[in-house]
């Protein structure tokens, strides 16, 4: 999912916001390439990867285990917990960052 923003937050700002909003989940940086992203992890197999671009925040369902993540990529369209968690994060970011700049 993509959240359009007038001005995206910095990585550190977004980490603090996510930690505050989703205090029951693990929130940490992930040193992905070409740039760092943020992981919000609900459980050992359900999470979301968030990447910040100039005027976009990209949210993708993910799993911390590479093997399980590959399998989930194949079945995520029919496995509701991943889509539901991705939508929960996306909806929060849309409410936080798109209304703020209207």
N, C-alpha and C positions, 0 to 999 in steps of 0.2 A: 504494500500500500504506500502511496505517496501523499504526504501532507505538504501543500503549498504554503509558503510563508512569505511575508513581506521582508522579514529579516530573521534568519535562523539564529537560534541561541548558540553559544559556544559549547564545546564538548563538556567542559566542567559545569557550566550552568545547567545543561540538560541532565547531567548525572545527578546533581543536587535536587532538581525538580522531580526526577523519577524516583530517587531514594525517598523523598518526602511523600510522594503520592502512593508509591508501591512499597511501603516499608516491610511488608511480609515477604517480599521477593529479593533475590540477589540482584544487585545492579553493579556492573563493573565494566571497565574498558576492555576492548578486544583489539589487539594490534593487527588488524587486517590491512591488506594492501589494496589500493594505493593510499588509504587513510584509515585512521583508527575509527572504530565504531563502538557502540555500547550494547551490552547484552543485558536483558532483563530476563532472569531465569525464574520461572514459577516452580519447576521441579527438575528432576534429573533429565527429563526428556522433553519438557515443554518450555519454550522460551521465545524471545523475540530479539532480533538484531536490528539496531537502529543506526543509520548512517546519516550524517548531517552534510548537506551540500549548501550552496549559496542561498537559494530560496526554496529548498525542499528538505524534508525529513523523510527518509525512506525507512519503512518498517517491514521486516520480513520474519515470518515464523522460522524458528531454528531449534536446534538441539545441540547441547554441548558435546555429545559424543558423535564423532565424525561418521562412524558406520551407521549408527541409528539415524543420523541426520540425512544420509543418502537415501535410506529406506523411506524416511518420512517425506522427503522431497517427491517420491513417487506416489505416496498415498495421501498427501496433505489435502488434496481436493476433496477427499471423501472421509477425512478424519477430523470431525468438528472441533476437538479441543485445541488444535493448533490454529485453526482459523478463528475460533472464538477469542483466544488469547491475543492473536495479532490484531483483531478488531478492537479489543479492549484498549490496547496500547495506542492504536491509531486514533480511536475516538477521543481519548484523553488529549493526545497531542493536537488534534484538530481544534478541540475546544480551547486549549491553552494558547496555541500559537496563531490560529487564523482569526479568531474573534478579536484578539488583542490588537491586530493591525488594521482592522476594517475602518 
